[in-house]
Amino acid sequence: MRRAVDGWHAVLRIGAIDHRVWSNEPPVLGASYAAELPFDGDFEERAYAARRLWRSINGRAPGPAFHQLSKQRRDRLRAAIRALDAHGAGASYRVIAEALFGKKRIPDRAWKTHDLRNRTIRLVQGGLALMRGGYRKLLRPGRKDE
């Protein structure tokens, strides 16, 4: 539990699941609480999270997480973050590609037109987009309106 400028944040571990809860008032032991779910763009995610918390509190299996990232998506995000870190440290696209894909796959000639060069540039751009706030899209996969 921690206090922040916007209220109180808590992580409730019930079984093997962490549930994140926010309150604008400090919690009181023994008090009854209700979930307030505004009808906004995040309603579906909030309702699902509230239901999982309710099920856990009542000793039932919470059910699956709202979404799971595919292995391919996780691998691409991991590569984008590695590429971003290397780019931030001043590495060239060629050095980044060698670290990500292996030095043997990087040609001595024709680097400027090689597909791994283009892929490396896209990974760096993807990492930059995540750094600039695009990481929020990870919480809402499949949405086209953001």
Helices and strands as residue ranges (DSSP letters): E 2-4, E 7-14, E 17-23, H 43-57, H 71-88, H 93-101, G 103-105, G 111-113, H 115-131, G 134-139
